[in-house]
């Protein structure tokens, strides 16, 4: 296998995805799916919500996976969609509430998947996506790779590291062990800020926790470790970071390369360190869709291997 092209969050930007695939040398086969003569795509999840090409984007991804030209992991938006459309086995209530905020976040998907049979089919397909991929030479996850957290839930997943019905219910039980594991792996590790400090997120909500740069091994302050939008970083204190808050969170320098999405980065794409790279550059906000062209045997990642496509 010459290598993989790891593609970031798509969020319904199907035309941009098609253009990026063509730029990478993938063509439409006679059977209607994109394929490359030598390479495969790995998608990092978050195929849905926001953009206007929900069905088209999912169909591109699904057809590639089902025909062997791609692999993928589940994103938090697929996880949330499954929970939104799944009822608890005992209470009969949806695992994810149908609150106004949740409907708004899921609006683009609901608008296109308005046929219940079609919606059920795609939700069932989402359930076939693994939470993480441990390949021979690389790792892929949606938001945060942490071996301790992964090992704590592996026996509760199926043999392909996909959700089971029981795990899904437990993972939607607020503050359960399974809930906290999914929050970390699919949404990113968070730590509380010092008392009386906070920042406003993109929705204007004041937050008192920050997502962290979980791959670092030399962060000294909250500001060093914070993984927040660029204009927010000024509000994060330079207070010394209690090490017990981040115990067990870094990505060792001698581990195989890991790829992830989720974090809405902006600007010129760059690797996080020699074996860590985020491939989400905010296509969901109309910025760009990103791929990292990884070659078999490549242990040290390089900025030269990013391929981008501006939003269409």
C-alpha positions as CSV (number, residue, x, y, z in Angstrom):
1,X,0.0,0.0,0.0
2,X,1.7,3.2,-1.2
3,X,-0.2,5.3,1.4
4,X,-3.3,7.1,2.6
5,X,-4.9,10.5,2.0
6,X,-6.4,11.5,5.3
7,X,-9.2,14.0,4.7
8,X,-10.7,16.3,7.4
9,X,-14.2,17.1,8.5
10,X,-16.6,17.5,5.5
11,X,-19.8,18.9,7.1
12,X,-21.9,18.6,4.0
13,X,-19.5,20.3,1.6
14,X,-19.9,17.6,-1.0
15,X,-18.8,19.7,-4.1
16,X,-15.6,20.7,-2.3
17,X,-15.0,17.1,-1.4
18,X,-15.4,16.0,-5.0
19,X,-13.0,18.7,-6.1
20,X,-10.4,17.7,-3.5
21,X,-10.6,14.0,-4.5
22,X,-10.0,14.9,-8.1
23,X,-7.1,17.1,-7.1
24,X,-5.7,14.1,-5.3
25,X,-6.0,11.9,-8.4
26,X,-9.2,10.0,-7.5
27,X,-11.5,9.4,-10.4
28,X,-15.1,8.2,-10.7
29,X,-15.2,4.5,-11.5
30,X,-17.7,3.0,-13.9
31,X,-19.7,2.0,-10.8
32,X,-20.0,5.6,-9.5
33,X,-17.5,5.7,-6.6
34,X,-14.2,7.6,-6.4
35,X,-11.0,5.5,-6.5
36,X,-7.3,5.9,-6.9
37,X,-5.2,3.2,-8.7
38,X,-2.7,3.0,-5.7
39,X,-4.0,4.9,-2.7
40,X,-6.9,5.0,-0.2
41,X,-8.6,7.8,1.6
42,X,-9.1,7.8,5.4
43,X,-11.9,10.1,6.5
44,X,-11.8,11.5,10.1
45,X,-15.6,11.8,10.5
46,X,-18.1,14.7,10.8
47,X,-19.6,14.2,7.3
48,X,-22.9,15.9,8.3
49,X,-24.5,19.1,9.6
50,X,-23.9,22.7,8.4
51,X,-23.4,22.4,4.6
52,X,-26.0,22.0,1.9
53,X,-24.7,18.7,0.4
54,X,-25.5,16.4,3.3
55,X,-26.8,13.4,1.2
56,X,-24.3,13.9,-1.6
57,X,-21.4,14.0,0.8
58,X,-22.4,11.0,2.7
59,X,-23.1,9.1,-0.5
60,X,-19.5,9.9,-1.7
61,X,-18.0,8.7,1.5
62,X,-20.2,5.6,1.9
63,X,-19.7,4.4,-1.7
64,X,-15.9,4.7,-1.3
65,X,-15.9,2.8,2.0
66,X,-18.2,0.1,0.7
67,X,-16.1,-0.4,-2.4
68,X,-12.8,-0.5,-0.7
69,X,-11.3,2.8,-1.7
70,X,-11.6,4.5,1.7
71,X,-11.7,3.9,5.4
72,X,-13.3,6.2,8.1
73,X,-13.9,6.8,11.8
74,X,-16.9,8.2,13.5
75,X,-17.1,11.9,14.3
76,X,-19.0,13.5,17.1
77,X,-21.7,14.7,14.7
78,X,-22.4,11.1,13.6
79,X,-22.4,10.0,17.2
80,X,-24.8,12.8,18.1
81,X,-27.0,11.9,15.1
82,X,-27.2,8.3,16.2
83,X,-28.2,9.3,19.7
84,X,-30.7,11.9,18.4
85,X,-32.5,9.2,16.4
86,X,-32.2,6.3,18.9
87,X,-34.7,5.7,21.7
88,X,-33.6,4.4,25.1
89,X,-34.5,0.7,25.5
90,X,-36.3,1.4,28.8
91,X,-37.6,4.9,28.8
92,X,-38.5,5.3,25.1
93,X,-37.0,8.8,25.1
94,X,-34.3,9.8,22.6
95,X,-30.8,9.3,23.8
96,X,-30.0,12.9,22.7
97,X,-32.8,15.3,23.5
98,X,-34.7,17.1,20.8
99,X,-34.1,20.5,22.4
100,X,-34.1,23.7,20.3
101,X,-30.3,23.8,20.5
102,X,-29.9,20.2,19.4
103,X,-32.4,20.7,16.5
104,X,-30.5,23.8,15.4
105,X,-27.2,21.9,15.4
106,X,-28.7,19.1,13.4
107,X,-30.9,21.2,11.1
108,X,-29.1,20.7,7.8
109,X,-29.2,16.9,8.2
110,X,-32.9,16.9,9.2
111,X,-33.8,19.0,6.2
112,X,-32.2,16.7,3.6
113,X,-33.0,13.4,5.4
114,X,-36.7,14.0,5.7
115,X,-37.7,10.5,4.7
116,X,-37.8,8.2,7.8
117,X,-36.8,5.1,5.9
118,X,-33.8,6.8,4.3
119,X,-32.8,8.4,7.6
120,X,-33.0,5.1,9.5
121,X,-30.7,3.5,6.8
122,X,-28.1,6.2,7.1
123,X,-28.2,6.1,11.0
124,X,-27.6,2.4,10.9
125,X,-24.7,2.9,8.5
126,X,-23.2,5.5,10.9
127,X,-23.2,2.7,13.5
128,X,-20.8,0.7,11.4
129,X,-18.1,3.4,11.7
130,X,-15.4,2.6,14.3
131,X,-14.5,5.0,17.0
132,X,-10.8,4.8,16.0
133,X,-8.5,3.1,13.5
134,X,-5.3,1.4,14.6
135,X,-3.6,0.7,11.2
136,X,-0.2,-0.9,10.7
137,X,1.7,2.4,10.4
138,X,-0.8,5.1,11.4
139,X,-3.6,5.9,13.8
140,X,-6.8,7.8,13.1
141,X,-9.4,9.2,15.5
142,X,-11.8,12.1,15.3
143,X,-10.6,14.3,18.2
144,X,-8.1,12.9,20.7
145,X,-6.0,9.7,20.8
146,X,-5.4,8.5,24.3
147,X,-4.4,4.9,24.7
148,X,-5.6,4.7,28.3
149,X,-9.1,5.9,27.5
150,X,-9.2,3.6,24.4
151,X,-8.1,0.6,26.4
152,X,-10.7,1.3,29.0
153,X,-13.6,0.8,26.6
154,X,-12.3,-1.6,24.0
155,X,-14.0,-4.7,25.5
156,X,-17.3,-2.8,25.4
157,X,-17.2,-2.2,21.7
158,X,-17.7,-4.8,19.0
159,X,-14.8,-6.6,17.2
160,X,-14.4,-3.7,14.7
161,X,-14.3,-1.0,17.5
162,X,-17.9,0.1,16.7
163,X,-20.7,1.0,19.1
164,X,-22.8,-1.6,20.7
165,X,-26.4,-0.8,21.7
166,X,-25.5,-1.1,25.4
167,X,-22.4,1.1,25.1
168,X,-24.4,3.7,23.1
169,X,-26.9,4.0,26.0
170,X,-24.2,4.2,28.6
171,X,-22.3,6.8,26.6
172,X,-25.4,9.0,26.7
173,X,-25.7,8.8,30.4
174,X,-24.2,12.1,31.6
175,X,-20.9,11.7,33.4
176,X,-20.7,7.9,33.2
177,X,-17.3,6.4,32.5
178,X,-18.5,5.7,28.9
179,X,-19.8,9.2,28.5
180,X,-16.5,10.7,29.6
181,X,-14.6,8.4,27.2
182,X,-16.6,9.4,24.2
183,X,-16.4,13.1,25.2
184,X,-12.6,12.7,25.2
185,X,-12.1,10.6,22.0
186,X,-14.7,12.3,19.8
187,X,-14.8,15.9,21.2
188,X,-11.4,16.4,22.9
189,X,-10.1,16.3,26.4
190,X,-11.2,19.3,28.5
191,X,-9.9,20.7,31.8
192,X,-11.5,23.4,34.1
193,X,-10.1,26.9,34.1
194,X,-9.0,28.5,37.3
195,X,-11.9,29.9,39.4
196,X,-13.6,33.0,38.1
197,X,-12.1,32.7,34.6
198,X,-13.9,31.8,31.4
199,X,-14.4,32.7,27.7
200,X,-17.2,33.1,25.2
201,X,-17.5,30.4,22.6
202,X,-18.8,30.8,19.0
203,X,-22.4,30.7,20.2
204,X,-21.8,33.4,22.8
205,X,-22.0,30.9,25.7
206,X,-19.5,31.5,28.5
207,X,-17.3,28.4,29.0
208,X,-15.2,27.6,32.1
209,X,-13.5,24.6,30.6
210,X,-10.9,24.5,27.8
211,X,-10.0,21.8,25.3
212,X,-6.3,21.0,25.5
213,X,-3.5,20.3,23.1
214,X,-3.4,16.7,24.3
215,X,-0.2,15.8,22.3
216,X,2.0,18.3,24.1
217,X,4.5,17.1,26.7
218,X,5.9,20.5,27.8
219,X,2.9,22.7,28.5
220,X,3.4,24.9,31.6
221,X,0.4,27.2,31.7
222,X,-3.3,27.1,30.8
223,X,-2.5,29.4,27.9
224,X,0.1,27.0,26.6
225,X,-2.2,24.1,26.7
226,X,-5.5,25.7,25.5
227,X,-6.9,24.6,22.2
228,X,-9.3,27.4,21.5
229,X,-10.1,29.8,18.5
230,X,-7.3,32.3,17.9
231,X,-9.3,35.3,19.1
232,X,-10.1,33.6,22.4
233,X,-6.6,32.6,23.4
234,X,-6.0,36.1,24.9
235,X,-8.7,35.3,27.5
236,X,-6.9,32.2,28.7
237,X,-4.7,32.9,31.8
238,X,-1.0,32.2,31.9
239,X,-1.5,30.7,35.3
240,X,0.7,27.7,36.0
241,X,-1.1,24.4,35.0
242,X,-1.6,21.9,37.8
243,X,0.0,18.7,36.4
244,X,-2.6,16.4,37.9
245,X,-5.2,17.9,35.5
246,X,-3.3,16.5,32.5
247,X,-2.0,13.3,34.0
248,X,-1.7,10.7,31.3
249,X,-2.4,13.2,28.5
250,X,0.3,13.6,25.9
251,X,1.3,11.8,22.7
252,X,4.7,10.2,23.0
253,X,7.3,11.1,20.5
254,X,8.1,7.5,19.6
255,X,4.5,6.5,18.8
256,X,3.3,6.0,15.2
257,X,1.8,9.1,13.4
258,X,-1.8,10.0,14.5
259,X,-4.3,12.0,12.4
260,X,-7.5,13.7,13.6
261,X,-10.0,16.5,12.8
262,X,-12.6,18.3,14.8
263,X,-10.8,21.5,16.0
264,X,-11.8,24.1,13.4
265,X,-8.2,25.3,12.7
266,X,-7.5,28.3,10.4
267,X,-4.6,29.7,8.5
268,X,-1.8,27.9,6.8
269,X,-2.0,24.2,7.6
270,X,0.9,22.9,9.7
271,X,1.7,19.7,11.6
272,X,1.3,19.8,15.4
273,X,4.5,17.9,15.9
274,X,6.5,15.3,14.0
275,X,4.0,12.5,14.6
276,X,0.7,14.4,15.1
277,X,-1.5,16.3,12.7
278,X,-5.0,17.9,12.6
279,X,-6.7,17.9,9.2
280,X,-9.7,20.0,10.1
281,X,-9.4,23.5,8.7
282,X,-13.0,24.8,9.1
283,X,-14.7,23.8,5.9
284,X,-17.9,23.9,8.1
285,X,-17.4,27.7,8.3
286,X,-16.6,28.0,4.6
287,X,-12.8,27.9,4.9
288,X,-11.1,24.9,3.3
289,X,-11.1,21.2,3.1
290,X,-7.8,19.5,3.8
291,X,-6.0,16.3,3.1
292,X,-2.7,15.0,4.3
293,X,-0.9,12.8,1.7
294,X,0.8,10.2,3.9
295,X,3.3,7.8,2.2
296,X,4.0,4.3,3.6
297,X,7.1,4.3,5.8
298,X,6.8,8.0,6.6
299,X,7.5,8.4,10.3
300,X,8.0,12.2,10.4
301,X,5.2,14.2,9.1
302,X,5.9,17.3,7.0
303,X,3.9,20.5,6.1
304,X,4.8,19.8,2.4
305,X,2.2,17.0,2.3
306,X,-1.0,19.1,2.8
307,X,-3.4,19.4,-0.1
308,X,-6.1,22.0,0.3
309,X,-9.3,22.9,-1.5
310,X,-11.2,26.1,-0.8
311,X,-14.9,25.9,-0.1
312,X,-17.1,25.6,-3.2
